[in-house]
Amino acid sequence: MNLTGNEAQVKDKFFPKLARVLAQVPFAEDLVAAYYCAFDRATPMRAKGVLIGALAYFVLPIDVIPDLILGLGFTDDMAVLLAAFNVVRTHVTPAHRDRARETLDRLRKGEPVSV
């Protein structure tokens, strides 16, 4: 897959940002499962586009509600991700969720994450 624009930003910034804010993100498993689904070759292009857009909203610094606001900072990110999930939920597989749980376990232990 040729990475462009938002895809490259998501690939470069997703895991570093997630590692920094993991304790504040109650929807981390869905977020990581969305990441793995978005970059899965079996995921249709339309679903990839929707997920990349939602993930880019998470990683890019422009936000409706700044992430630094305790208790509210990630509510807009969660709303965007949930909306994306409603559109593409049939493409997020148990394998994506399993890999997300494994990745989160590694992040919580401070271990490196392979992309």
HELIX and SHEET records of a PDB file:
HELIX    1   1 GLY A    5  VAL A   21  1                                  17    
HELIX    2   2 LEU A   22  GLN A   24  5                                   3    
HELIX    3   3 ALA A   28  ALA A   38  1                                  11    
HELIX    4   4 MET A   45  VAL A   59  1                                  15    
HELIX    5   5 THR A   75  VAL A   88  1                                  14    
HELIX    6   6 ARG A   89  HIS A   91  5                                   3    
HELIX    7   7 PRO A   94  ARG A  108  1                                  15    
END                                                                             
